[in-house]
Structure formats: structure tokens, C-alpha cells
Amino acid sequence: MTDIRTPRLLLRSWRDADLPAFAALNADAEVRRWFPGTLTCAESDAQAARLQAHIAAHGFGLWAVEVPGVVLFVGFVGLQHVTFPAPFTPAVETGWRLARQHWGRGYATEAAWAALAHGFGPVALPEIVAFAVPGNLASRRVMERIGMRHDPADDFDHPGMPEGTPLRRHVLYRAARPG
Ligand SMILES: CC(C)(COP(=O)(O)OP(=O)(O)OC[C@H]1O[C@@H](n2cnc3c(N)ncnc32)[C@H](O)[C@@H]1OP(=O)(O)O)[C@@H](O)C(=O)NCCC(=O)NCCS
């Protein structure tokens, strides 16, 4: 597994030392605003294990993000296979989740640029998608800043989200491999 470096960030495999900070961000209702509830420590640890297993299996995934020399773990950014059926699957999505104290510094955008470049470069994906609840403007802004495009005709109901709630409807963004 190759680490990915950007001017400020290191996207790397998960370590046990990341787990307390990951549990803290998953227990933050503001971080989880666009998801169905916060996670317990056990749920958070299990999710980190699944994310690392994806990296081990595919060579890419939702990497732990470190700011070398500043902070060992700020959250995750990266690529993963979409696991639910939808009109746009099979697909690889790009995604991000950062601890609140690290928002607003451009880390998500900087890491997402690198993830996209990795996906279109070494992984040679033809397309990468991203999706969010329509009201999640911070996440949509990252998608737009890295050049992804939204077509309202692609919007969909996320089968993993509770029916009859505003969390189910999602907007879809796409980026195609350059050239
Ligand atoms: C999505 C997330 C990673 C963005 O982190 P961030 O640190 O704000 O990201 P960046 O600093 O790289 O850029 C975010 C952009 O969105 C904008 N933004 C941030 N919060 C916003 C809000 N509430 N409304 C509108 N725009 C917002 C920022 O101004 C910035 O755009 P700009 O550079 O044009 O000003 C962070 O909000 C997060 O972890 N949210 C919780 C988890 C989540 O929802 N993940 C995505 C699920 S689809």
C-alpha cells in the first residue's frame, strides 16, 4: 500500500492509535448531522477495521489523514467501492469525514484532489462518483471544488438510509478520467 502525500497531508493506512480520535469524531452529532445518529466506540472501531480491510483488499480506500508534524489523525478521505445497488453502480465513490476542529482549512479538498488523482492515475478508474444529502453543502462544495459535476437526473434514494426521512434523498456527482 502506497501512502499518498500532498503539500500538507499524508493519506495512509489506519493505525490503532487513530481509533480514539476516530471514535470522538463519530460521537460528535455535528459531524454525524447528515447520517442516522452518532456511533458508539465499538461501532467506530468496527468501521475503522472495515475501512482498513478495504485498503488491504483493493490497494485504495478511505485512508486515515495525518497532518505530518501537526496532528496524527484528522479523519478520513479517499475512495471506496459502493456496496449498495443503485442506477450508477458498480462504481467507486470518493468520500470524507473530518473531526470538527479541523474543518475549514481546506484539508478535505486537498486530500480529495489527491484521492481523485490516485483513482484516475494508478488505479485507472474510468469514473469516480460522490454523493451526499442535498443539504450537506460543505460536502457538495468539496465535490465542486475538485471538479465533479452534478446532474439532477442522477439524484437517487440511498437504500441504506431510513425511509421517509430527509436523509434518504441524495445528490450524485461524477468525475470522468481526464482525456
Ligand atoms: C465535508 C467536510 C469533510 C468538509 O470539510 P472542510 O474542512 O469544511 O472542507 P474544506 O475546508 O476542504 O472545504 C469545504 C468547502 O465547503 C465550504 N463550507 C464548509 N461548511 C459549509 C457550510 N455549512 N455551508 C456551505 N459551505 C460550507 C467551505 O467554505 C469550503 O468552500 P470554499 O473553499 O469555497 O470556501 C466536513 O464538513 C465534514 O467532515 N463533515 C461531516 C462528515 C460529512 O458530512 N461527510 C460527507 C458525507 S457525504
The ligand as a Tripos MOL2 file, in Angstrom:
@<TRIPOS>MOLECULE
LIG
   48    50     1     0     0
SMALL
NO_CHARGES

@<TRIPOS>ATOM
      1 C1        -17.4880   17.6750    4.4590 C.3       1 LIG1
      2 C2        -16.2640   18.0590    5.2690 C.3       1 LIG1
      3 C3        -15.2140   16.9550    5.2020 C.3       1 LIG1
      4 C4        -15.6920   19.3420    4.6800 C.3       1 LIG1
      5 O1        -14.5950   19.7410    5.4820 O.3       1 LIG1
      6 P1        -13.9820   21.1990    5.3430 P.3       1 LIG1
      7 O2        -12.8170   21.2470    6.2420 O.co2     1 LIG1
      8 O3        -15.0320   22.2270    5.5120 O.co2     1 LIG1
      9 O4        -13.5260   21.1580    3.8370 O.3       1 LIG1
     10 P2        -12.6760   22.2080    3.0710 P.3       1 LIG1
     11 O5        -12.1170   23.2250    4.0180 O.co2     1 LIG1
     12 O6        -11.7000   21.4620    2.2200 O.co2     1 LIG1
     13 O7        -13.7080   22.9100    2.0670 O.3       1 LIG1
     14 C5        -15.0560   22.9620    2.3030 C.3       1 LIG1
     15 C6        -15.7530   23.9900    1.4150 C.3       1 LIG1
     16 O8        -17.1330   23.9960    1.8250 O.3       1 LIG1
     17 C7        -17.4570   25.2520    2.3880 C.3       1 LIG1
     18 N1        -18.3170   25.0070    3.5300 N.ar      1 LIG1
     19 C8        -17.9620   24.4970    4.7290 C.ar      1 LIG1
     20 N2        -19.0500   24.4070    5.5260 N.ar      1 LIG1
     21 C9        -20.0970   24.8850    4.8020 C.ar      1 LIG1
     22 C10       -21.4820   25.0600    5.0600 C.ar      1 LIG1
     23 N3        -22.0120   24.7170    6.2340 N.pl3     1 LIG1
     24 N4        -22.2500   25.5880    4.0950 N.ar      1 LIG1
     25 C11       -21.7380   25.9180    2.9070 C.ar      1 LIG1
     26 N5        -20.4380   25.7700    2.5970 N.ar      1 LIG1
     27 C12       -19.6330   25.2530    3.5300 C.ar      1 LIG1
     28 C13       -16.1410   25.8650    2.7630 C.3       1 LIG1
     29 O9        -16.2520   27.2940    2.7920 O.3       1 LIG1
     30 C14       -15.2590   25.3830    1.6150 C.3       1 LIG1
     31 O10       -15.5220   26.0670    0.4150 O.3       1 LIG1
     32 P3        -14.6470   27.3200   -0.0770 P.3       1 LIG1
     33 O11       -13.2370   26.8570   -0.0200 O.co2     1 LIG1
     34 O12       -15.1550   27.6170   -1.4170 O.co2     1 LIG1
     35 O13       -14.8990   28.3850    0.9320 O.co2     1 LIG1
     36 C15       -16.6280   18.3070    6.7520 C.3       1 LIG1
     37 O14       -17.6270   19.2930    6.7990 O.3       1 LIG1
     38 C16       -17.1170   17.0450    7.4600 C.2       1 LIG1
     39 O15       -16.3260   16.2040    7.8920 O.2       1 LIG1
     40 N6        -18.4490   16.9330    7.5990 N.am      1 LIG1
     41 C17       -19.0460   15.8130    8.3360 C.3       1 LIG1
     42 C18       -18.9790   14.4940    7.5970 C.3       1 LIG1
     43 C19       -19.6820   14.5590    6.2670 C.2       1 LIG1
     44 O16       -20.7630   15.1300    6.1480 O.2       1 LIG1
     45 N7        -19.0430   13.9310    5.2690 N.am      1 LIG1
     46 C20       -19.5630   13.8940    3.9230 C.3       1 LIG1
     47 C21       -20.6960   12.9550    3.7700 C.3       1 LIG1
     48 S1        -21.3300   12.9900    2.1050 S.3       1 LIG1
@<TRIPOS>BOND
     1     1     2 1
     2     2     3 1
     3     2     4 1
     4     2    36 1
     5     4     5 1
     6     5     6 1
     7     6     7 2
     8     6     8 1
     9     6     9 1
    10     9    10 1
    11    10    11 2
    12    10    12 1
    13    10    13 1
    14    13    14 1
    15    14    15 1
    16    15    16 1
    17    15    30 1
    18    16    17 1
    19    17    18 1
    20    17    28 1
    21    18    19 ar
    22    18    27 ar
    23    19    20 ar
    24    20    21 ar
    25    21    22 ar
    26    21    27 ar
    27    22    23 1
    28    22    24 ar
    29    24    25 ar
    30    25    26 ar
    31    26    27 ar
    32    28    29 1
    33    28    30 1
    34    30    31 1
    35    31    32 1
    36    32    33 2
    37    32    34 1
    38    32    35 1
    39    36    37 1
    40    36    38 1
    41    38    39 2
    42    38    40 1
    43    40    41 1
    44    41    42 1
    45    42    43 1
    46    43    44 2
    47    43    45 1
    48    45    46 1
    49    46    47 1
    50    47    48 1
@<TRIPOS>SUBSTRUCTURE
     1 LIG1         1 GROUP 0 **** ****
